[in-house]
Amino acid sequence: MDHATEVSLIERILELDRTRVREEAAGEHREPIEGYLDPARHEAEIAALFRRHPLVLGQAAELPEPGSFVTHDLTGLPILLVRDGEGRFRAYLNVCRHRGARIESELCGAGRRGFVCPYHGWRYGLDGAVTIGDAKGFAGLDPSAHGLVELPSAEAYGLLWVRPTVPEKGESLALDIAGYLGPLASDFAAWGLESTHPDSLTHLPEAIDWKVMVDTFLEDYHFRFVHGKSVHRLYLDDRTVYDRIGPHIRYVIPKRSIRHLVGTDPASWRLREHSNVLYLLFPNTVMVFVGDHAAIFAMFPDGPGRSVMRLSFCLDEEPSGDSRIYWDKQVALIKTALAEDFAVARGVQKNFASGANGHLTFGRYEKGLAYFHQAIAEALAPAE
């Protein structure tokens, strides 16, 4: 994020605080309950959102060297993320081309020269090319047509992006992430995630629709009620500013310390020191930038009414000693806040079936929720 944008956002926040008002939407937004329950709607979301859009599946630093790999199953497809022999990031379906067995069962690893199917020993290089065991028995088979199936992917802004759809014959495997992010690309180019260290990867399954999980991040109206004993004391929870940028959202939740900037030279202002800067990277990833780290909250459907969050952190360096103790306390605080959110959200999901509400009402202070569901509706429209 360039400094002019930082200053502009801080000025918006300070003006809201000076005038004691909140940033408002033009009106309320109604979101039908059925969208959180209907299996047909769930399948439409998978097809339109989780197969057509680039998704953040990890951090580039999770593949530190050639031969590093990560397995990822949360999109509904078995995916193998690999750093090949030339140092290039590649994404394959984690499926043997012989009888369909899973090639790699470990969550992550390093130092591999390739992968061996545990069923019949077919070998695959880091480039996906196959060496067939007992090749004489497959004399009529073309090995060049039986390498691992590669998915469109890109390494950009320190993140690993994949579009989880088998490409059509002749289709490019490249993804234009700068084009996908639009004006937000300059923000991410400046955050410097390429030099961060991944830490504290966690998978959090919940009996919550994936959209409910995302919804919890898109407003701070709930802070003083749900997080009154944890993180609320740190923030001005009624001075958040929002921008919808394409299907994505950038929003800033100021800390109380931002008031100290009143009357000071804007040249010294640094947004990250006095706020949480959040992005919804459509459709399912929330990134949060705070003073000493960034966090990646990626929400994946796991069937109607269920989801899994892949949570990881981006640190300036690998913690050890006192810094490890400090960071473990920070992770515990973040997980406490998540547990507070999910305790409420589980009740929300159960109550959808009660018949009390035909729709959810997002108020004028919850404009981030309206932006998110409007973007979903726009993405689903061509498929309906």
Secondary structure, 3 states (H helix, E strand, C coil): CCHHHHHHHHHHHHHHHHHCCCCCCCCCEEEEHHHHCCHHHHHHHHHHHCCCCCEEEEEHHHCCCCCCEEEECCCCCCEEEEECCCCCEEEEECECCCCCCECCCCCEECCCCEEECCCCCCEEECCCCEECCCHHHHCCCCHHHCCCCEECEEEECCEEEECCCCCCCCCCCECCHHHHHCCHHHHHHHHCHHHCEEEEEEEEEECCCHHHHHHCCCCCCCHHHHCCCCCHHHECCCCCEEEEECCEEEEEEEEHHHHHHCCCCHHHCCHHHCEEEEEEECCCEEEEECCCEEEEEEEEECCCCCEEEEEEEEECCCCCCHHHHHHHHHHHHHHHHHHHHHHHHHHHHHHHHHCCCCEEEECCCCHHHHHHHHHHHHHHHHHC
